[in-house]
């Protein structure tokens, strides 16, 4: 479907289970996924652009769908920073959007994103990169469990050889957070987190948390008698019998 | 104000420049390329250069002495590789958001000036992010 849309130079939005791709003249200009932090989160993480700056930019240029251009022209960010960050987030969201889907894909013609074009990516390049990324993860550590499950640290102590960026990921692993939560907390592209988690899994430092067992009926778990009390009673009885 | 393309085109004005790229070293993706690549394939070159950049950025042996605060930033400035006919210069780009990006410049050894290229590439990396 995507290659057909590219061939007919379509403009609109492709809606898939795990993300959306915006096309303009058959090229991908923007991508979003619930699994990845958006451009706003990435730029807010180190205080480059706060919520107020985004509101101002969307109010000024959202209707014209030129918010990206406005941010650069008004001096809030450099053109290079916008291109690097946006391109990174586009490939990041596309990796998840183009992943396996259990719902039908839909395309809405004509829709455009308020950010406006930054650096359009050909559909073929995006699809090729998505396949390459899947293979990269598989080469590092073939078990995909850490991609989606809640994560926990193993009992192995992390040695001094854990690189800084992996250490930051490891620090956010708490038995509850998933890879997507860790990415959001760090303001870092989600695929980067998947790569670091596979490396940490390969080093035996992180595993997927086991699924919670169903709760056992409380009748079965209540002890009929406290074993310690029973032991103490037997000891007392034995002492008294001496 | 330079974007990715302007930055790469400027890199190509250096004496002996054969090709240049902006690469993400976590994924191995080339975010932008210009000129030639060794073997004619920018994507393969980017993936291979990314492996090398990752090792340099992640191993503490190459970090500056303890005490300097490089938290979450790459501790290495650049990597230089030379062979019989060319130089490769990899310059890490410090960004104002979380990233793992470097500039890769491929120079012909006969015409290239490594010292000049190293200084210029550092300036370009700074301008790319700060404008």
Interface residues (C-beta under 8 A of the other chain):
Chain A: X42 X43 X45 X46 X48 X72 X75 X77 X78 X79 X80 X81 X83 X84 X85 X87 X88 X91 X119 X128 X129 X132 X133 X136 X160 X161 X163 X164 X165 X166 X168 X186 X187 X188 X189 X191 X192 X195 X196
Chain B: X1 X2 X3 X4 X7 X22 X24 X26 X27 X28 X29 X31 X32 X43 X47 X57 X58 X59 X60 X70 X71 X72 X75 X93 X95 X96 X97 X98 X99 X100 X101 X127 X128 X129 X130 X131
